[in-house]
Each structure stands twice: as structure tokens, then as C-alpha cells.
Amino acid sequence: MRRLIIISALCLSGCLSVGTILPPSTAEMQQAEQDTQTAAAYDRYIALNDRLQRVAGKILTRNDELCSRQMNDIGVQTVTVKSFPKPLRDYAETQGFDKDPRVLFSMAQSIERGDVLLDAKGEPLSVYDKDFDGEIFIGGQRIMPQTVSACRYPVTLEYSPAVNAYATGRAIRITTGMMDFTDDDELAIIIGHELAHNTEGHVVKIVTARIAGLGTGVFSRQYESEADYVGLYYAARAGFDISKAPDIWRRMGLRSIRALDRARSHPTTPERYVRLSGAIAEIEDKIKAGAPLLPERKP
């Protein structure tokens, strides 16, 4: 009986196998291709992050007076090797990144990618750990980079195809999918939206509503509308073309047709389009009148 079962299993496996002769695929060939794809993914991550930091830098520095959390910014982003997506960490180590904070992006003269910034005691500096006091050392050489005041909400890149962005209350995350979905003006509008979530305290308010058992749906939709509105001011103050904002939500509506008529945690895409159009008109009127670009607040 056991022999019959084995024979039947062998016959069945033969029936289930493919009927063609596949090209060879050795472990060495696969490893070589994996190395190629990993290097390409790393290069893409670096390029997208450079673009993200350039756009985010303008938003964070041009709106510093509207942020309660501020820092002295020298236009530099530092990371450790663990900051990279897991599949890219081994390759990042071959590029010089390790456990110490190293420069990933820099707009400052004399500071390059891969540099370790040291304080007067020789301790590695992480940009967002402490403010710069004007004294930095690289390889024993003292440099004095220029600083500007900026909002203290680091903007980082998440390697994901999802068209998404989110605020944590203390930081902002933008996906590679969102980077592909937007041009620089649109990206600035998205960053402004997430910055508004942080500056308006929306994350804390949502947590408070949950603890109080009030539900978060209505509040969440209100917060999203407020972030759209305030974030548009942030983008305008940084010099970006905010007229592109409504079209983002028309395109979002094509990606998720449920958002056309269903408002859950977010308003519908038509509602966002209409409100953003009204906000643009408000901001343009203020620009023409030479009035301060500040969101209208309740008394």
C-alpha cells in the first residue's frame, strides 16, 4: 500500500511539473543580477532622497517662524547604516556608511556625502540630535558652516511603491511612490500638508480622541482639510506653484475611485479639490494685496 502511494505521488508530481525546458539559472547568475539590481536601487534611493531634501529644505526654512519646534540648519542630513532600507544596508556599507552618523545629503560647502561630523570633543554629530553652534570638525579640520533657522521636523524617504506620506508629530515620511507621483511643486504641497499635521498638533489630537472614546472619523477628516489649507500656505511661502494642488486630488481620485464619494478618515477627493481651489484664491488675493501669507485663524 505504501509503495502504491509513493508511485502515485511520483506520477502526480510528473503531471504537475512544467512541460518546457527552462533556460539555466545558477546561483552565481542570480547573485550577479541581485548585485546589479541592489546597486540600481541604492542609486535611485540616493537620487530621490537628494530631491526630497532640496524641496523639504525650502519648506522647513521658509516657515520656521510658524513652527514651535526649531533648529539651526546647515543644509545637511546625517544617517547611520540602519537608516537605509534593509535590502540596501549591506551595499550601503560598501559605500562607507556604518554605525556612526554620516552625511547622506549636503548643500553646505566643504561637507560631502559620507563625511562624519564631529563636535569639539570628537563625538559624532547627528543633525537632528542637537543644534549646531558653529563649530564642526571633519577629519580634524575645523569648519564653520552657515546656519539658518528651520522647522525641526526631519523629512525622510521610505522605499515603498505606495503613493503615501505621513506625519508622526515629530517627523515626516515620504514614500518613493509619492516621489514618482509628484513633481517638485506637488511634492512641496505634500510636504507642506504633512508639516501642517505636525504644527497643528493633529497626531496628539487623534490620540486624545481615541483615549476619550470619541471616535476619530469626523476629527480626522477635519484635520486633513486643515492640513490641506495650512500646508498650502507653507508651500506658497516657500515659493512653490500652489496652483497644482487641486489636480493632485483629481489624479488621486483616478487611483482610488472609492475616495470619489466615500469620506472615512479623509475627505472625498472632490471635496479636497474644491477646498484647495478656494484656498488658492485666498492666498493669491493676499499676494496681490501684499498681505502676510498667514492662514486665517479662529478668534
N, C-alpha and C positions, 0 to 999 in steps of 0.2 A: 504494500500500500504506500509506504514511504517512498519507494523507488518510483511509483507511478506519479506521485505528487511532484517529485523532482523533475521527472521527464516532462510533465505537463507545464511546469514553471519555465523550463528551458524553451519549450515550444512557444509559450506565450511571450516570453521576452524577445524571441526572434521575430514574432509578429509585430511587436510594439516598437522595435528598433527602426531607425531610418533606413530608407532604401537606396540612398545615394552615397557616393564616395566623397566625403568632405575633404577640402584642402587641409594640409598639415597645419597644426597649431601647437608648437612646442612651448614649454615653459620659458625657454630663453627668448623666443619670439614675442611671447606675451609680455614678458618683463621689459623688453626693449620698447614696446609700444606703450606700456604703462608709464615708463620714464618720460617718453615724449609727451604724452597727454598731461602728466603731472607738471612738467615744465611749462606747458602752454597754459594750464590752469593757474599756475603761480604768476606767470606774466600778466594774465588777464586780471587777476586779483590785484596786482600792484597797479596796473593802469587804471582800473575802476576806482581804486582807493585814492589814487592821486587826484582824479577828477572830483571825487566826493569831497576830499579835504579842501580843494580850492574853492568849491562852491560853498561848503559849510563855513569855511573861514570868513567869507564875506557876511554871511548871515549872523554869525556869532559876534563878530567885531562891530558891525554897524548897529547892533541892537543891544549893546552892553548896558546902556543906561536903563533899559527896560527889564533887565534881569536882576533878581536879588542875589543870585549866585554868580560871582565874577572871578576872574583870574587874570594874571599878567601873561599874555600870549606872545610867543616869539615865532609863531607860524610853523611849529614843529609837532609831529606826532611820534611818540615812542611806544614800542610794543615789546613783549617777550615772545619767544618762540611759541608759547602756548596760546598766544592771541590769534595765531593762524588757524584756519580750519584743520581738523585732524589729518585729513589726507595730504595736506601740504606741509606739515610740520617737519618731516624728515628732509624734504627738499629745502625748506627754509633754513634748516641748519647748515646745509651745504652752501647757502648764500651768506652765512655768517651770523644768523640770529641764534640766540641762546637764552639762558635764564635771566640775563641782565636786560633791562630796558634799553633797546637800541632804536635809532631813528628809522622810521619807516617812510615818513614824508617830511619834507622840509622846504620852506620858502625863505629860510634865513640864509644869509651869506655865511660861508665858512662852516656850515653844518650840512653834512651829506648823509644819504641813506646808509645805515649800518653803523654810524657813529654811536659811541656810548658817551652820554653827557654826565660829567662828574661835578659834584659840589666841592667846596673848598677843603672838605675832609676826605675827598677821594671816593665818596659814596655815589653810586649810580643814581641819576635823577630820572624820575618818571614825570612827564609833563603835567599830568593831572593829579599827582600826589602833593605837590607843593608849588607855590608861586616862585617864579624866577626873580632873584634880587639883583640881576645884572651881572653876576659873576658865575661863569661856567667854564669848565675845563674839558678839553678834548685831547687825549694823548699827552697830557702835561702842559698843553698850551692854553693860556687863558684867553677867552673871547668875551666880547661884550655885545651880545645881540640886542637889537632894538625890541622893545616890548610895547604892546598895545593892550588896552583893556578889552576883555571878551567875556561873553557868557560862558559860565563854567558847566557846560553840558557837552561832553565829548561825543562826537558823531563817528560811529564805526560801521564797517561794512560786514554784512553777513552773506556768506556764499550760499545762495538759495535761488531757485528759479521762480519762486513765488513773487508776485508783484506786491510787495508789502513794505511797511515801515512802521515803527512803533517807538513810543517813549516809555521810559522806566521811572520817570520822576527825577532822575539824576543823569541820564544819558539818552542818546538817540541811536537807533539801529536802522540801517537802510539795507535792503537786500540787493543782490546783483540783478535780480529780476526787475526790481524797481528802477535800477540804473539803466537797464536796457529799454525800459518803457518810457523814459523821460529824456528830454534834452536838458541843458543846463538851467534854463529859466523854469521849466517844470519841476526839475529836481529841487531848485531853491524854494519853490512853493511848497513842496512836500516837506522839506526840512523845516521851513517856517511853521507849517502845521504841527509838526511834532514838537518843535521848540515851544509853541504855544501850549501844548498839553502840559509841558513841564512848568512853564512860568505861571500858568493859571491854576496849578495845583490839582489837575484833574485826576491824577493817579491816586492821590491821597483821598480825594472826594469819593471816588468809586469804591475804595476800600472801606471808607466810613459808611457809605450807603449799604454795603453788603453786611457789615457788622450790625448795623441798625435794623437789618431785615427789611429795608425799604424797596429792594429790587433795584436793578441798575439800568434797565432798558431805557426809560424816559430820560434819566440823568445822562446816560452815555450818549444818547442822540443829541442832547443839548450841548454836551461837551464837544462833540465832534463838530457841530455847527460853529461853536465859539472858536475852536482851534482853526477851522477854515477861515473865519473872519479875522482873528488876531494874526494868524500866520501870514495872511495876505499882506498885512501891514508890514510884517517883518521882511518879507521878500521885497516889497516896494522900497522900504527904507534902505535896503542893500543894493538897490539899483537894477533889479531884475524886471523882466517884462511880465507883469501880472495878468495881462490880457489873455494869456494862455491858460489860466486856471480853470475856467468853466469847461474847456474842451477835454481836460483830463478826465472829468466825470462822465462826459459823453462816451469816451473811449472805455472807461471802467464799466459803463452800462452795457457795452458790447461784450465785455469779458464775462460779466455775471448778470444775466438778464433778470435774476431774482431781485437784484437791487433796484430794478426799474419801478417796482410797485410794493416792495416789502421793506419796511423800516424796522429793524431789530436793534442791534447795538449801534448801527449807523443810520443816518437819514437816507432816503432814497437818492439815487443819482440825479433825478430831475430836480429834487428839492435843493441839492447841493449846487447844481448848475445855476438855478435861479438866485439863490442867496449870494453866491460868489459874483454873479453879474452885478447885483446891487452893490456889493462891497467895492467892486472895481469902480463903479460910477462914483461912489462916495470918496474914494481915495483920489481919483482923477480930479474931482471938484476941489479937493484940498490942495492938490499940487498946483492947479491953475490959480487958486486964491493965495498961494504962498502960505497956507496954514500948516501948523505942525502935523506931521503924519503920526497921529496917535489914535488908537481905537476909541470909539465912543463908549463911555462908561456910565453905569447907573449911578445916581447920586449916592 
